[in-house]
């Protein structure tokens, strides 16, 4: 193994080989100007667009990909626990299986997120039947129906996360959109839906999915939704992006609730500026990239236990 490969491996994800490298193009799709009076921040948001940056791994072996993605899913559960995004029995993160595309890996009911291991995950088919995985095969079928309807409506989505996190469920009770108060909030500019149920009660606990289909319809092509009186839902092409968007949206809800507690109206970021900031913070690539430090720390803290 070359010294270059060894050095790169220590920078990213100690439990996995380094991902391939690609370049993100500038927003204008044109070469970046050499004019020294134009700042890098103006050219590319946070200055990454002209630098080689990592991107998700590409696999030639789908079975190897499956095991790798299951490991990433387990880290997402542990991250949710670390950041207090789980509570009781509520909350699921589902992963589309790379081989059986109408099957999904999920957490069994009652298994603590903090202790989740790869062998605990259960495989669920499109009919909501548990067909493989760990010894605990209990599944909240009504909750799973919500995830399944999103997966079915969005073929490009490989991961869906939902939990009744404290700030998310509190902010969602307002039944209104997120305001553009911070640069972090701009990652959700025109990309977070608000779902208002037909009843003020929780989503009906049925397995037919009527209410859950309404949630998927409200989500549309966006990456996140505020489910009134219930919490947050996020999705992404990768486990990392879906998990990071959930964490980031929870923090935005917390931030706005704090701002609302102070007398006076907070200053909002102008729409054109929010739209520009979105390009450097709200893309699928940036969601995956922002998640990398969190996942690397979680893998380090977990050791090899999560892969068992």
Secondary structure, DSSP 8 states (H G I E B T S, - for coil): --HHHHHHHHHS-TTS----EE----TTSS-----TTS-HHHHHTTT-TTS-EE-----S-HHHHHHHHHHHHHHHHHHHHHTT--BTTB-EEEEE-SSSTT-EEE--TT--GGG--GGG-EEE-TTS-EEEESS-----HHHHHHHHHHHHH-TT--EEEEE--HHHHHHHTT-S-----STTGGGGTT-EEEE--SSSS-----SS-HHHHHHHHHHTT-SEEEETTTEEEEEESSHHHHHHHHHHHHHHHHHHHHHHTSSS------HHHHHHHHHHHSSHHHHHHHHHHHHHHHHHHHTTGGG-
